[in-house]
């Protein structure tokens, strides 16, 4: 299984509705694909005080690398990714992606 972890630093002028809309659209799209086992998103609570710049994030659980590749190359993902970049501080620089390969 692969955990695709995406951490976002939304621009200060990005309103709550725009944040919710992009995360909802990403969720709906992700869950429509074969090989996606789950999709969770939320605001960063930063309980340990180690990531104050990160405002929100999401985690997608993929069955395998092929499922992640299908997601990554899909035109809808590319369009949603462009929307997300437009809402983040510094565009793509305001997004951190970490892929964790987990034991089954």
Gaussian input, Z-matrix of N, CA and C with variables (Angstrom, degrees):
# hf/3-21g

backbone

0 1
 N
 C     1     B1
 C     2     B2     1     A1
 N     3     B3     2     A2     1     D1
 C     4     B4     3     A3     2     D2
 C     5     B5     4     A4     3     D3
 N     6     B6     5     A5     4     D4
 C     7     B7     6     A6     5     D5
 C     8     B8     7     A7     6     D6
 N     9     B9     8     A8     7     D7
 C    10    B10     9     A9     8     D8
 C    11    B11    10    A10     9     D9
 N    12    B12    11    A11    10    D10
 C    13    B13    12    A12    11    D11
 C    14    B14    13    A13    12    D12
 N    15    B15    14    A14    13    D13
 C    16    B16    15    A15    14    D14
 C    17    B17    16    A16    15    D15
 N    18    B18    17    A17    16    D16
 C    19    B19    18    A18    17    D17
 C    20    B20    19    A19    18    D18
 N    21    B21    20    A20    19    D19
 C    22    B22    21    A21    20    D20
 C    23    B23    22    A22    21    D21
 N    24    B24    23    A23    22    D22
 C    25    B25    24    A24    23    D23
 C    26    B26    25    A25    24    D24
 N    27    B27    26    A26    25    D25
 C    28    B28    27    A27    26    D26
 C    29    B29    28    A28    27    D27
 N    30    B30    29    A29    28    D28
 C    31    B31    30    A30    29    D29
 C    32    B32    31    A31    30    D30
 N    33    B33    32    A32    31    D31
 C    34    B34    33    A33    32    D32
 C    35    B35    34    A34    33    D33
 N    36    B36    35    A35    34    D34
 C    37    B37    36    A36    35    D35
 C    38    B38    37    A37    36    D36
 N    39    B39    38    A38    37    D37
 C    40    B40    39    A39    38    D38
 C    41    B41    40    A40    39    D39
 N    42    B42    41    A41    40    D40
 C    43    B43    42    A42    41    D41
 C    44    B44    43    A43    42    D42
 N    45    B45    44    A44    43    D43
 C    46    B46    45    A45    44    D44
 C    47    B47    46    A46    45    D45
 N    48    B48    47    A47    46    D46
 C    49    B49    48    A48    47    D47
 C    50    B50    49    A49    48    D48
 N    51    B51    50    A50    49    D49
 C    52    B52    51    A51    50    D50
 C    53    B53    52    A52    51    D51
 N    54    B54    53    A53    52    D52
 C    55    B55    54    A54    53    D53
 C    56    B56    55    A55    54    D54
 N    57    B57    56    A56    55    D55
 C    58    B58    57    A57    56    D56
 C    59    B59    58    A58    57    D57
 N    60    B60    59    A59    58    D58
 C    61    B61    60    A60    59    D59
 C    62    B62    61    A61    60    D60
 N    63    B63    62    A62    61    D61
 C    64    B64    63    A63    62    D62
 C    65    B65    64    A64    63    D63
 N    66    B66    65    A65    64    D64
 C    67    B67    66    A66    65    D65
 C    68    B68    67    A67    66    D66
 N    69    B69    68    A68    67    D67
 C    70    B70    69    A69    68    D68
 C    71    B71    70    A70    69    D69
 N    72    B72    71    A71    70    D70
 C    73    B73    72    A72    71    D71
 C    74    B74    73    A73    72    D72
 N    75    B75    74    A74    73    D73
 C    76    B76    75    A75    74    D74
 C    77    B77    76    A76    75    D75
 N    78    B78    77    A77    76    D76
 C    79    B79    78    A78    77    D77
 C    80    B80    79    A79    78    D78
 N    81    B81    80    A80    79    D79
 C    82    B82    81    A81    80    D80
 C    83    B83    82    A82    81    D81
 N    84    B84    83    A83    82    D82
 C    85    B85    84    A84    83    D83
 C    86    B86    85    A85    84    D84
 N    87    B87    86    A86    85    D85
 C    88    B88    87    A87    86    D86
 C    89    B89    88    A88    87    D87
 N    90    B90    89    A89    88    D88
 C    91    B91    90    A90    89    D89
 C    92    B92    91    A91    90    D90
 N    93    B93    92    A92    91    D91
 C    94    B94    93    A93    92    D92
 C    95    B95    94    A94    93    D93
 N    96    B96    95    A95    94    D94
 C    97    B97    96    A96    95    D95
 C    98    B98    97    A97    96    D96
 N    99    B99    98    A98    97    D97
 C   100   B100    99    A99    98    D98
 C   101   B101   100   A100    99    D99
 N   102   B102   101   A101   100   D100
 C   103   B103   102   A102   101   D101
 C   104   B104   103   A103   102   D102
 N   105   B105   104   A104   103   D103
 C   106   B106   105   A105   104   D104
 C   107   B107   106   A106   105   D105
 N   108   B108   107   A107   106   D106
 C   109   B109   108   A108   107   D107
 C   110   B110   109   A109   108   D108
 N   111   B111   110   A110   109   D109
 C   112   B112   111   A111   110   D110
 C   113   B113   112   A112   111   D111
 N   114   B114   113   A113   112   D112
 C   115   B115   114   A114   113   D113
 C   116   B116   115   A115   114   D114
 N   117   B117   116   A116   115   D115
 C   118   B118   117   A117   116   D116
 C   119   B119   118   A118   117   D117
 N   120   B120   119   A119   118   D118
 C   121   B121   120   A120   119   D119
 C   122   B122   121   A121   120   D120
 N   123   B123   122   A122   121   D121
 C   124   B124   123   A123   122   D122
 C   125   B125   124   A124   123   D123
 N   126   B126   125   A125   124   D124
 C   127   B127   126   A126   125   D125
 C   128   B128   127   A127   126   D126
 N   129   B129   128   A128   127   D127
 C   130   B130   129   A129   128   D128
 C   131   B131   130   A130   129   D129
 N   132   B132   131   A131   130   D130
 C   133   B133   132   A132   131   D131
 C   134   B134   133   A133   132   D132
 N   135   B135   134   A134   133   D133
 C   136   B136   135   A135   134   D134
 C   137   B137   136   A136   135   D135
 N   138   B138   137   A137   136   D136
 C   139   B139   138   A138   137   D137
 C   140   B140   139   A139   138   D138
 N   141   B141   140   A140   139   D139
 C   142   B142   141   A141   140   D140
 C   143   B143   142   A142   141   D141
 N   144   B144   143   A143   142   D142
 C   145   B145   144   A144   143   D143
 C   146   B146   145   A145   144   D144
 N   147   B147   146   A146   145   D145
 C   148   B148   147   A147   146   D146
 C   149   B149   148   A148   147   D147
 N   150   B150   149   A149   148   D148
 C   151   B151   150   A150   149   D149
 C   152   B152   151   A151   150   D150
 N   153   B153   152   A152   151   D151
 C   154   B154   153   A153   152   D152
 C   155   B155   154   A154   153   D153
 N   156   B156   155   A155   154   D154
 C   157   B157   156   A156   155   D155
 C   158   B158   157   A157   156   D156
 N   159   B159   158   A158   157   D157
 C   160   B160   159   A159   158   D158
 C   161   B161   160   A160   159   D159
 N   162   B162   161   A161   160   D160
 C   163   B163   162   A162   161   D161
 C   164   B164   163   A163   162   D162
 N   165   B165   164   A164   163   D163
 C   166   B166   165   A165   164   D164
 C   167   B167   166   A166   165   D165
 N   168   B168   167   A167   166   D166
 C   169   B169   168   A168   167   D167
 C   170   B170   169   A169   168   D168
 N   171   B171   170   A170   169   D169
 C   172   B172   171   A171   170   D170
 C   173   B173   172   A172   171   D171
 N   174   B174   173   A173   172   D172
 C   175   B175   174   A174   173   D173
 C   176   B176   175   A175   174   D174
 N   177   B177   176   A176   175   D175
 C   178   B178   177   A177   176   D176
 C   179   B179   178   A178   177   D177
 N   180   B180   179   A179   178   D178
 C   181   B181   180   A180   179   D179
 C   182   B182   181   A181   180   D180
 N   183   B183   182   A182   181   D181
 C   184   B184   183   A183   182   D182
 C   185   B185   184   A184   183   D183
 N   186   B186   185   A185   184   D184
 C   187   B187   186   A186   185   D185
 C   188   B188   187   A187   186   D186
 N   189   B189   188   A188   187   D187
 C   190   B190   189   A189   188   D188
 C   191   B191   190   A190   189   D189
 N   192   B192   191   A191   190   D190
 C   193   B193   192   A192   191   D191
 C   194   B194   193   A193   192   D192
 N   195   B195   194   A194   193   D193
 C   196   B196   195   A195   194   D194
 C   197   B197   196   A196   195   D195
 N   198   B198   197   A197   196   D196
 C   199   B199   198   A198   197   D197
 C   200   B200   199   A199   198   D198
 N   201   B201   200   A200   199   D199
 C   202   B202   201   A201   200   D200
 C   203   B203   202   A202   201   D201
 N   204   B204   203   A203   202   D202
 C   205   B205   204   A204   203   D203
 C   206   B206   205   A205   204   D204
 N   207   B207   206   A206   205   D205
 C   208   B208   207   A207   206   D206
 C   209   B209   208   A208   207   D207
 N   210   B210   209   A209   208   D208
 C   211   B211   210   A210   209   D209
 C   212   B212   211   A211   210   D210
 N   213   B213   212   A212   211   D211
 C   214   B214   213   A213   212   D212
 C   215   B215   214   A214   213   D213
 N   216   B216   215   A215   214   D214
 C   217   B217   216   A216   215   D215
 C   218   B218   217   A217   216   D216
 N   219   B219   218   A218   217   D217
 C   220   B220   219   A219   218   D218
 C   221   B221   220   A220   219   D219
 N   222   B222   221   A221   220   D220
 C   223   B223   222   A222   221   D221
 C   224   B224   223   A223   222   D222
 N   225   B225   224   A224   223   D223
 C   226   B226   225   A225   224   D224
 C   227   B227   226   A226   225   D225
 N   228   B228   227   A227   226   D226
 C   229   B229   228   A228   227   D227
 C   230   B230   229   A229   228   D228
 N   231   B231   230   A230   229   D229
 C   232   B232   231   A231   230   D230
 C   233   B233   232   A232   231   D231
 N   234   B234   233   A233   232   D232
 C   235   B235   234   A234   233   D233
 C   236   B236   235   A235   234   D234
 N   237   B237   236   A236   235   D235
 C   238   B238   237   A237   236   D236
 C   239   B239   238   A238   237   D237
 N   240   B240   239   A239   238   D238
 C   241   B241   240   A240   239   D239
 C   242   B242   241   A241   240   D240
 N   243   B243   242   A242   241   D241
 C   244   B244   243   A243   242   D242
 C   245   B245   244   A244   243   D243
 N   246   B246   245   A245   244   D244
 C   247   B247   246   A246   245   D245
 C   248   B248   247   A247   246   D246
 N   249   B249   248   A248   247   D247
 C   250   B250   249   A249   248   D248
 C   251   B251   250   A250   249   D249
 N   252   B252   251   A251   250   D250
 C   253   B253   252   A252   251   D251
 C   254   B254   253   A253   252   D252
 N   255   B255   254   A254   253   D253
 C   256   B256   255   A255   254   D254
 C   257   B257   256   A256   255   D255
 N   258   B258   257   A257   256   D256
 C   259   B259   258   A258   257   D257
 C   260   B260   259   A259   258   D258
 N   261   B261   260   A260   259   D259
 C   262   B262   261   A261   260   D260
 C   263   B263   262   A262   261   D261
 N   264   B264   263   A263   262   D262
 C   265   B265   264   A264   263   D263
 C   266   B266   265   A265   264   D264
 N   267   B267   266   A266   265   D265
 C   268   B268   267   A267   266   D266
 C   269   B269   268   A268   267   D267
 N   270   B270   269   A269   268   D268
 C   271   B271   270   A270   269   D269
 C   272   B272   271   A271   270   D270
 N   273   B273   272   A272   271   D271
 C   274   B274   273   A273   272   D272
 C   275   B275   274   A274   273   D273
 N   276   B276   275   A275   274   D274
 C   277   B277   276   A276   275   D275
 C   278   B278   277   A277   276   D276
 N   279   B279   278   A278   277   D277
 C   280   B280   279   A279   278   D278
 C   281   B281   280   A280   279   D279
 N   282   B282   281   A281   280   D280
 C   283   B283   282   A282   281   D281
 C   284   B284   283   A283   282   D282
 N   285   B285   284   A284   283   D283
 C   286   B286   285   A285   284   D284
 C   287   B287   286   A286   285   D285
 N   288   B288   287   A287   286   D286
 C   289   B289   288   A288   287   D287
 C   290   B290   289   A289   288   D288
 N   291   B291   290   A290   289   D289
 C   292   B292   291   A291   290   D290
 C   293   B293   292   A292   291   D291
 N   294   B294   293   A293   292   D292
 C   295   B295   294   A294   293   D293
 C   296   B296   295   A295   294   D294
 N   297   B297   296   A296   295   D295
 C   298   B298   297   A297   296   D296
 C   299   B299   298   A298   297   D297
 N   300   B300   299   A299   298   D298
 C   301   B301   300   A300   299   D299
 C   302   B302   301   A301   300   D300
 N   303   B303   302   A302   301   D301
 C   304   B304   303   A303   302   D302
 C   305   B305   304   A304   303   D303
 N   306   B306   305   A305   304   D304
 C   307   B307   306   A306   305   D305
 C   308   B308   307   A307   306   D306
 N   309   B309   308   A308   307   D307
 C   310   B310   309   A309   308   D308
 C   311   B311   310   A310   309   D309

   B1=1.4506
   B2=1.5251
   B3=1.3060
   B4=1.4636
   B5=1.5189
   B6=1.3227
   B7=1.4613
   B8=1.5182
   B9=1.3092
   B10=1.4586
   B11=1.5220
   B12=1.3396
   B13=1.4619
   B14=1.5198
   B15=1.3189
   B16=1.4620
   B17=1.5294
   B18=1.3217
   B19=1.4614
   B20=1.5172
   B21=1.3251
   B22=1.4667
   B23=1.5200
   B24=1.3078
   B25=1.4550
   B26=1.5249
   B27=1.3351
   B28=1.4587
   B29=1.5215
   B30=1.3329
   B31=1.4672
   B32=1.5293
   B33=1.3032
   B34=1.4706
   B35=1.5251
   B36=1.3321
   B37=1.4667
   B38=1.5336
   B39=1.3327
   B40=1.4640
   B41=1.5182
   B42=1.3294
   B43=1.4692
   B44=1.5329
   B45=1.3065
   B46=1.4620
   B47=1.5189
   B48=1.3200
   B49=1.4632
   B50=1.5267
   B51=1.3283
   B52=1.4676
   B53=1.5243
   B54=1.3253
   B55=1.4760
   B56=1.5196
   B57=1.3180
   B58=1.4649
   B59=1.5176
   B60=1.3253
   B61=1.4631
   B62=1.5248
   B63=1.3308
   B64=1.4641
   B65=1.5281
   B66=1.3206
   B67=1.4648
   B68=1.5316
   B69=1.3128
   B70=1.4683
   B71=1.5180
   B72=1.3297
   B73=1.4661
   B74=1.5248
   B75=1.3280
   B76=1.4653
   B77=1.5235
   B78=1.3120
   B79=1.4645
   B80=1.5161
   B81=1.3188
   B82=1.4682
   B83=1.5336
   B84=1.3348
   B85=1.4592
   B86=1.5268
   B87=1.3217
   B88=1.4569
   B89=1.5145
   B90=1.3033
   B91=1.4660
   B92=1.5257
   B93=1.3314
   B94=1.4684
   B95=1.5313
   B96=1.3209
   B97=1.4596
   B98=1.5251
   B99=1.3072
   B100=1.4593
   B101=1.5286
   B102=1.3039
   B103=1.4582
   B104=1.5141
   B105=1.3346
   B106=1.4634
   B107=1.5255
   B108=1.3216
   B109=1.4630
   B110=1.5170
   B111=1.3238
   B112=1.4536
   B113=1.5069
   B114=1.3162
   B115=1.4595
   B116=1.5232
   B117=1.3181
   B118=1.4667
   B119=1.5225
   B120=1.3256
   B121=1.4673
   B122=1.5223
   B123=1.3287
   B124=1.4542
   B125=1.5109
   B126=1.3167
   B127=1.4661
   B128=1.5172
   B129=1.3162
   B130=1.4576
   B131=1.5324
   B132=1.3044
   B133=1.4667
   B134=1.5228
   B135=1.3164
   B136=1.4699
   B137=1.5254
   B138=1.3093
   B139=1.4575
   B140=1.5244
   B141=1.3302
   B142=1.4690
   B143=1.5233
   B144=1.3121
   B145=1.4533
   B146=1.5226
   B147=1.3250
   B148=1.4623
   B149=1.5214
   B150=1.3233
   B151=1.4675
   B152=1.5291
   B153=1.3335
   B154=1.4651
   B155=1.5248
   B156=1.3336
   B157=1.4603
   B158=1.5324
   B159=1.3265
   B160=1.4657
   B161=1.5259
   B162=1.3331
   B163=1.4647
   B164=1.5247
   B165=1.3255
   B166=1.4579
   B167=1.5248
   B168=1.3174
   B169=1.4512
   B170=1.5035
   B171=1.3302
   B172=1.4581
   B173=1.5152
   B174=1.3249
   B175=1.4581
   B176=1.5232
   B177=1.3323
   B178=1.4570
   B179=1.5245
   B180=1.3219
   B181=1.4592
   B182=1.5276
   B183=1.3291
   B184=1.4626
   B185=1.5213
   B186=1.3152
   B187=1.4563
   B188=1.5271
   B189=1.3369
   B190=1.4614
   B191=1.5307
   B192=1.3180
   B193=1.4634
   B194=1.5298
   B195=1.3184
   B196=1.4619
   B197=1.5311
   B198=1.3208
   B199=1.4633
   B200=1.5324
   B201=1.3286
   B202=1.4634
   B203=1.5240
   B204=1.3270
   B205=1.4652
   B206=1.5283
   B207=1.3241
   B208=1.4675
   B209=1.5186
   B210=1.3132
   B211=1.4629
   B212=1.5227
   B213=1.3242
   B214=1.4640
   B215=1.5229
   B216=1.3200
   B217=1.4627
   B218=1.5259
   B219=1.3030
   B220=1.4641
   B221=1.5376
   B222=1.3319
   B223=1.4696
   B224=1.5365
   B225=1.3178
   B226=1.4698
   B227=1.5236
   B228=1.3290
   B229=1.4647
   B230=1.5229
   B231=1.3006
   B232=1.4692
   B233=1.5258
   B234=1.3151
   B235=1.4655
   B236=1.5254
   B237=1.3345
   B238=1.4649
   B239=1.5203
   B240=1.3242
   B241=1.4622
   B242=1.5149
   B243=1.3230
   B244=1.4646
   B245=1.5246
   B246=1.3383
   B247=1.4750
   B248=1.5139
   B249=1.3448
   B250=1.4601
   B251=1.5294
   B252=1.3098
   B253=1.4762
   B254=1.5253
   B255=1.3268
   B256=1.4685
   B257=1.5233
   B258=1.3245
   B259=1.4650
   B260=1.5282
   B261=1.3224
   B262=1.4673
   B263=1.5223
   B264=1.3111
   B265=1.4663
   B266=1.5253
   B267=1.3231
   B268=1.4609
   B269=1.5125
   B270=1.3192
   B271=1.4690
   B272=1.5168
   B273=1.3253
   B274=1.4648
   B275=1.5211
   B276=1.3371
   B277=1.4672
   B278=1.5229
   B279=1.3180
   B280=1.4562
   B281=1.5195
   B282=1.3282
   B283=1.4644
   B284=1.5242
   B285=1.3168
   B286=1.4596
   B287=1.5207
   B288=1.3371
   B289=1.4703
   B290=1.5356
   B291=1.3316
   B292=1.4623
   B293=1.5243
   B294=1.3319
   B295=1.4615
   B296=1.5243
   B297=1.3131
   B298=1.4510
   B299=1.5215
   B300=1.3298
   B301=1.4573
   B302=1.5272
   B303=1.3272
   B304=1.4653
   B305=1.5238
   B306=1.3147
   B307=1.4589
   B308=1.5239
   B309=1.2846
   B310=1.4728
   B311=1.4955
   A1=108.17
   A2=115.38
   A3=121.70
   A4=108.76
   A5=115.54
   A6=121.39
   A7=106.93
   A8=116.68
   A9=123.92
   A10=105.78
   A11=115.82
   A12=122.07
   A13=108.81
   A14=116.92
   A15=122.07
   A16=107.94
   A17=115.44
   A18=121.68
   A19=108.76
   A20=116.32
   A21=122.20
   A22=111.82
   A23=114.96
   A24=122.22
   A25=106.27
   A26=114.80
   A27=118.82
   A28=109.91
   A29=115.78
   A30=121.16
   A31=108.76
   A32=116.29
   A33=121.43
   A34=111.84
   A35=117.29
   A36=120.32
   A37=113.16
   A38=117.43
   A39=120.67
   A40=108.19
   A41=115.96
   A42=117.87
   A43=111.52
   A44=114.25
   A45=122.52
   A46=111.98
   A47=117.83
   A48=120.52
   A49=111.39
   A50=117.33
   A51=120.68
   A52=110.54
   A53=117.08
   A54=120.54
   A55=110.82
   A56=115.32
   A57=120.32
   A58=111.09
   A59=117.26
   A60=121.42
   A61=111.56
   A62=117.95
   A63=119.34
   A64=110.51
   A65=117.23
   A66=119.62
   A67=111.01
   A68=117.70
   A69=121.13
   A70=110.91
   A71=116.87
   A72=120.48
   A73=110.71
   A74=117.30
   A75=120.61
   A76=110.99
   A77=117.04
   A78=121.30
   A79=110.94
   A80=115.92
   A81=121.16
   A82=110.10
   A83=116.61
   A84=119.87
   A85=111.03
   A86=116.94
   A87=120.55
   A88=112.57
   A89=116.15
   A90=119.77
   A91=113.05
   A92=117.14
   A93=119.99
   A94=112.09
   A95=117.98
   A96=121.59
   A97=112.50
   A98=115.32
   A99=120.80
   A100=108.77
   A101=116.34
   A102=121.19
   A103=114.15
   A104=117.46
   A105=120.92
   A106=106.92
   A107=115.41
   A108=121.46
   A109=113.01
   A110=116.96
   A111=120.57
   A112=111.33
   A113=115.48
   A114=122.27
   A115=107.23
   A116=116.07
   A117=121.03
   A118=109.25
   A119=116.69
   A120=120.28
   A121=110.08
   A122=114.98
   A123=119.49
   A124=112.08
   A125=114.05
   A126=121.26
   A127=109.28
   A128=116.57
   A129=121.96
   A130=109.53
   A131=116.98
   A132=121.65
   A133=110.95
   A134=118.62
   A135=125.05
   A136=111.72
   A137=117.28
   A138=122.37
   A139=113.30
   A140=117.81
   A141=120.47
   A142=112.60
   A143=118.49
   A144=121.85
   A145=113.61
   A146=117.11
   A147=120.51
   A148=113.80
   A149=117.22
   A150=118.86
   A151=111.71
   A152=117.66
   A153=119.12
   A154=114.12
   A155=117.46
   A156=120.39
   A157=112.52
   A158=116.94
   A159=121.16
   A160=108.50
   A161=116.50
   A162=119.61
   A163=112.68
   A164=116.36
   A165=121.33
   A166=109.44
   A167=115.34
   A168=118.59
   A169=111.47
   A170=114.07
   A171=119.26
   A172=109.31
   A173=113.96
   A174=121.95
   A175=107.33
   A176=114.88
   A177=121.09
   A178=107.12
   A179=116.33
   A180=121.19
   A181=108.79
   A182=114.97
   A183=121.51
   A184=110.09
   A185=116.16
   A186=121.74
   A187=110.60
   A188=116.09
   A189=120.44
   A190=109.89
   A191=114.91
   A192=120.14
   A193=111.20
   A194=117.41
   A195=120.00
   A196=111.16
   A197=117.26
   A198=120.48
   A199=110.28
   A200=117.22
   A201=120.71
   A202=110.23
   A203=117.55
   A204=121.15
   A205=111.38
   A206=116.29
   A207=120.37
   A208=110.23
   A209=117.00
   A210=123.03
   A211=110.49
   A212=116.81
   A213=122.08
   A214=112.11
   A215=117.51
   A216=121.48
   A217=114.04
   A218=116.81
   A219=120.69
   A220=110.27
   A221=117.94
   A222=120.51
   A223=113.47
   A224=117.06
   A225=119.47
   A226=110.21
   A227=117.29
   A228=120.40
   A229=110.06
   A230=116.81
   A231=120.22
   A232=111.13
   A233=117.54
   A234=121.10
   A235=111.34
   A236=116.79
   A237=120.02
   A238=110.88
   A239=116.76
   A240=120.46
   A241=111.76
   A242=117.04
   A243=120.78
   A244=110.54
   A245=116.78
   A246=120.57
   A247=110.92
   A248=115.58
   A249=120.18
   A250=110.35
   A251=116.77
   A252=120.76
   A253=111.09
   A254=116.64
   A255=120.46
   A256=112.83
   A257=117.13
   A258=121.18
   A259=112.91
   A260=116.64
   A261=120.61
   A262=112.71
   A263=114.82
   A264=122.84
   A265=109.07
   A266=116.69
   A267=120.45
   A268=113.82
   A269=118.33
   A270=121.12
   A271=110.71
   A272=116.64
   A273=121.51
   A274=111.86
   A275=117.75
   A276=120.37
   A277=112.48
   A278=117.52
   A279=122.02
   A280=113.02
   A281=116.02
   A282=121.37
   A283=108.83
   A284=115.95
   A285=122.48
   A286=107.59
   A287=116.40
   A288=121.45
   A289=108.29
   A290=114.68
   A291=121.57
   A292=107.08
   A293=116.58
   A294=121.56
   A295=108.84
   A296=116.16
   A297=122.57
   A298=109.29
   A299=116.14
   A300=120.95
   A301=106.59
   A302=115.36
   A303=120.34
   A304=110.46
   A305=114.84
   A306=120.49
   A307=108.97
   A308=115.14
   A309=119.03
   A310=111.23
   D1=146.42
   D2=176.91
   D3=-119.24
   D4=128.55
   D5=171.58
   D6=-96.55
   D7=114.22
   D8=178.41
   D9=-96.79
   D10=104.23
   D11=-173.65
   D12=-104.77
   D13=125.05
   D14=-177.24
   D15=-124.12
   D16=124.41
   D17=-178.25
   D18=-117.45
   D19=128.76
   D20=-171.82
   D21=-117.25
   D22=142.63
   D23=170.22
   D24=-113.57
   D25=92.01
   D26=-179.85
   D27=-68.71
   D28=145.31
   D29=176.10
   D30=-60.74
   D31=150.43
   D32=179.87
   D33=-60.22
   D34=-28.59
   D35=-178.74
   D36=-90.47
   D37=7.51
   D38=176.44
   D39=-83.74
   D40=116.30
   D41=-175.77
   D42=-77.59
   D43=163.68
   D44=-176.26
   D45=-58.13
   D46=-39.79
   D47=-179.28
   D48=-63.45
   D49=-39.69
   D50=178.84
   D51=-66.73
   D52=-39.41
   D53=176.69
   D54=-61.79
   D55=-49.68
   D56=-179.25
   D57=-61.40
   D58=-40.53
   D59=-177.56
   D60=-63.42
   D61=-47.74
   D62=-177.77
   D63=-66.77
   D64=-40.34
   D65=-179.94
   D66=-68.11
   D67=-37.18
   D68=176.25
   D69=-66.28
   D70=-42.00
   D71=179.70
   D72=-65.98
   D73=-40.69
   D74=176.46
   D75=-63.25
   D76=-41.71
   D77=178.57
   D78=-61.14
   D79=-50.68
   D80=-178.22
   D81=-59.12
   D82=-45.07
   D83=179.17
   D84=-64.62
   D85=-49.60
   D86=-177.51
   D87=-57.31
   D88=-45.42
   D89=-177.63
   D90=-71.09
   D91=-11.77
   D92=178.84
   D93=-82.83
   D94=-9.85
   D95=-174.66
   D96=-95.82
   D97=141.96
   D98=174.32
   D99=-65.81
   D100=139.53
   D101=178.82
   D102=91.78
   D103=-4.36
   D104=174.31
   D105=-92.20
   D106=119.62
   D107=-175.47
   D108=-92.77
   D109=-19.26
   D110=179.70
   D111=179.14
   D112=160.47
   D113=-179.16
   D114=-147.53
   D115=121.57
   D116=177.91
   D117=-128.64
   D118=145.38
   D119=177.72
   D120=-147.06
   D121=159.99
   D122=177.64
   D123=179.53
   D124=176.79
   D125=177.34
   D126=-78.41
   D127=149.48
   D128=178.00
   D129=-78.13
   D130=117.32
   D131=177.02
   D132=-82.27
   D133=-23.79
   D134=177.73
   D135=47.31
   D136=51.60
   D137=-177.73
   D138=-59.91
   D139=-28.47
   D140=-179.38
   D141=-95.29
   D142=-1.68
   D143=177.97
   D144=68.42
   D145=30.64
   D146=-176.74
   D147=-108.85
   D148=-4.75
   D149=-177.13
   D150=-145.00
   D151=51.98
   D152=-175.98
   D153=-63.61
   D154=-24.00
   D155=-179.29
   D156=-74.43
   D157=-22.81
   D158=-179.65
   D159=-80.77
   D160=124.26
   D161=-178.74
   D162=-95.95
   D163=-35.02
   D164=-174.47
   D165=-149.64
   D166=167.99
   D167=175.68
   D168=-164.10
   D169=168.83
   D170=174.77
   D171=-147.20
   D172=155.90
   D173=179.39
   D174=-131.09
   D175=128.35
   D176=176.22
   D177=-113.63
   D178=130.46
   D179=176.68
   D180=-98.03
   D181=115.68
   D182=178.97
   D183=-103.78
   D184=143.55
   D185=178.01
   D186=-60.78
   D187=-42.77
   D188=-176.05
   D189=-159.29
   D190=-179.94
   D191=-176.59
   D192=-65.55
   D193=-34.22
   D194=178.93
   D195=-62.23
   D196=-40.58
   D197=178.17
   D198=-63.57
   D199=-40.58
   D200=176.41
   D201=-63.25
   D202=-42.53
   D203=179.91
   D204=-63.11
   D205=-41.01
   D206=177.75
   D207=-60.22
   D208=-44.93
   D209=177.47
   D210=-60.93
   D211=-49.70
   D212=-174.15
   D213=-62.77
   D214=-35.54
   D215=-176.05
   D216=-89.97
   D217=-8.16
   D218=-176.34
   D219=-67.91
   D220=136.64
   D221=179.78
   D222=-59.23
   D223=-33.79
   D224=178.44
   D225=-66.12
   D226=-40.68
   D227=176.70
   D228=-60.76
   D229=-43.55
   D230=-179.22
   D231=-62.89
   D232=-40.89
   D233=178.17
   D234=-66.90
   D235=-44.02
   D236=178.08
   D237=-66.00
   D238=-37.84
   D239=177.25
   D240=-61.80
   D241=-40.18
   D242=177.47
   D243=-63.86
   D244=-41.37
   D245=176.50
   D246=-61.18
   D247=-44.29
   D248=-179.82
   D249=-61.91
   D250=-45.39
   D251=179.23
   D252=-57.74
   D253=-40.11
   D254=-179.49
   D255=-64.56
   D256=-21.69
   D257=-178.71
   D258=-94.02
   D259=-9.29
   D260=-173.69
   D261=-101.14
   D262=150.91
   D263=177.74
   D264=-59.85
   D265=120.46
   D266=179.70
   D267=74.47
   D268=16.50
   D269=179.89
   D270=66.73
   D271=-128.66
   D272=-178.76
   D273=-61.71
   D274=-25.67
   D275=177.69
   D276=-66.29
   D277=-17.02
   D278=178.50
   D279=-89.75
   D280=14.56
   D281=-178.50
   D282=-130.13
   D283=129.72
   D284=176.17
   D285=-115.12
   D286=129.82
   D287=179.74
   D288=-119.53
   D289=131.72
   D290=176.76
   D291=-131.12
   D292=126.19
   D293=176.57
   D294=-108.50
   D295=117.91
   D296=-178.84
   D297=-106.03
   D298=124.53
   D299=175.87
   D300=-89.98
   D301=118.63
   D302=-173.53
   D303=-112.91
   D304=147.93
   D305=175.56
   D306=-66.43
   D307=149.80
   D308=-178.48
   D309=-86.29

